[in-house]
């Protein structure tokens, strides 16, 4: 049965024109929101795909087909429409109020759990309204039964419910966030998940699941909210080692660590009983293990190079036999030494080692010795105008380092060990004597020094102009540069 007169035709025309126009407008709006990565794209998509067509169907049934409002089909469509509008309102509020909330605002501090609870409560209330006003159901008895059941269950499970409530209040206070580092009685690690029951903390031994009620009832430390994040490392040296020299060596190592933070300046102090405490800043609490491991590894090599006695043990690597073998295998070809020269140089030569990633030379240093690579690989890198580090080349066995000592000029390049590197170090005066006696070798040194300086300048220039330059930031151990075997020199 259709409505009398022309009123049904007006509604049909309005729906026939309005629905397509509305769909087109909402489609273009949604596409624009998606391009801008707006959180409103979801609610607009819900409005376009479901709400608008259901409204059109309801109007057709009421105004064109004139179906009585109390009939079951109308009630079904109205129920679907009210439920969709409820979802639309909830989605719109969630995306507009909480999606892009600033980190310092109250909106960002509300835990996700509370938003889920509020959403569930509103949905239940909406269903109650639908049952009461659309279907005419008596919901008083239902609410009474639910209330009585809640009281009974609360009394039965008061301990468990109390734990949940205390945990929820703890989360509402929000002493930590996702990604924060916590130090609790059970674990020390990064928060990776927070749910109704527990907080999941990722530690070095796996995922530690700590109930919310446990965290609410105990004290813990949020390492991510410390004013300054740092670690202290204690080392022991021999009684004959000069304290100032030990402090200088350990502080130098700490200052060169690639993962240390810059909020705390590294410092070392003696604490008695031949022990020394080194304080090192951290970029993140999660870096403490890596920083400590690298520091202790580099301290082992540095102590032996500086003739110190870490843990009471000195360096016994540079023996006469090893020095003679290194002179014969690597120094003789690189420096054109005959047997007599090797014997003359041996008292002024020494084998030293560097750990992986350790800096051998830095820009601005004036080397006091010349070294030959006996084993391992080193990389030369230069600082670019934007503060990055660009690789120049990689050197391996037989290459010379520290040739800037020949001209008493400062290095332009970083020289770092790519793996464990062994160097044959020869004193400057002895190298100067060799160059004085061999003009050809002296000219070769000068030519290679100029060549290396040109390479360094070309690398800096190309890194400044090209976006494709192989550049690393604040970490010389990364793989950069081109591999070049044989003899080579760092930029003096």
C-alpha positions, 0 to 999 in steps of 0.5 A: 500500500502506497501513500496517497497523492504525490508524497510518495513520489517526492520521497522516491525522488529525494532518495533516488537523487540524495543517496547517490549524491551522498555516496559520491560526496562521502567517497571523495571525502574518505579518499581525501582523509586517507591521503592525509592519513586522517583517523576520521577515514574509518568513521566516514567509511562506516557512514558511507557503507552502512549508515546511509544505505540503511537510512534510505531503506528505512525511509523507503519503508516508512514513507513510500511503502507506508509500513507501520512503525510497529511492524517487525520489519521496521523494528529490525531496520531501526535496530540495525540503524541505531546500532550502526549510529552507536558504532559511528559515534563511538568510532568518531569520538575515539578517532577524533579525541584520542587518536592524535592526542599530544603525548603530554595531554590527559587524553594520551594518558588514558590507558587503552583498557579504560577506553575498551571498558567505556566502549563496552558499557556504551554498547550495552546501554545502547542495546538496552535502549533498543530493547526498551524503546524499539521492541518494548521489552521490560528491561528492569528485571534484566538489570535487577538480575544483573545487579544481584548477580554482580553483587554475588560474583563480587563477594565470591571473587572479591580477591581476584576482582580487587586485584583487577581493580588495583591493577586498573587504577595503577594503569590509569595512573600510568607510571609507564607506557608501551616501550618504557624500560622497567626494573621490577623485582621479577624482571628488567626489560622493555614493556611490550604489551599491557592487557587486562591481566598483566604487563608483558616485559621483554627481558634478556631471558624472554617475556616476563608476564607480571600481573597488574596487581603485583606491579600495583602492590610493589615498587619498581623503577621506570628507567625510561623516566630517569633524568639521566641514564647511565651505568657504572662499571668496576674494573681492577688493575695491578698495584703498580699501575699509575692511577692517573694513567688507568683513569685516562685510559678507561675514560678514553675508551668510554668516550669512544663507545659508539652507543653511549649517550651524551647526557653524562660525560664519561669519567673514571675514579679510583675507589680503593683496593686497586679498583676503578669505577667508570661512569658511562651515559646511555642513549637508552636503558636497553643499551647497558648490556651492549655498552658494558660488553664493548667497554670491557672488551676494549679495556682488555686491548687498551690495557695491554697496549698501554702496558697496564695490568687489567685484573693483574695480568700484563701483556705477553703478546709482543715477543721477540719471535713474533716481532721478527716474524712480523718484520719479515712477513709484512714490514720488509715488503712495505718498507723495503727492509733487508735482513740487516734492516730488520735486525736494526728495527727489531728493538724499536718495534712492538706488536699491539692489538685492537678490538673490533670497532675500536678507534685506532686514529681520529682526525686531529691526531698527530701520530707518534709511530708508524704501524704496519697491519699484520692481520685484520682489516681497518677502515678509513673514514672522514667527517662530512660537512653535515656531521656524518662519517663517510667511508674512504677505503678499507685496508688489510695486511701490509698496509701502513698506518700513521704515515702522517708522522712523516710530515708531522701533520694531523690526520684527516681520517678516522681509522677503526678496526673492522675485526681484531687487528694486529699492528706492528708499531715502529717508533718515529725516530727509527722510521725517520732514519729509514726514510733519510737513508732511502730517498726513493722510499721517502718520495714514495711516502710523500706521493702516497700521503698526497694521494690519500689526502686527495681521496679524503677531500674527494670523499668529503666533496662527493658525500656533500653533493650526492644523496646516494653517498654511502654515509653512516651517522655516529657509528664508524663500525658500519660497512662503508667504503671500497675494499683495497688490499695491499699498501695504503695510507690514511689521510694525514 
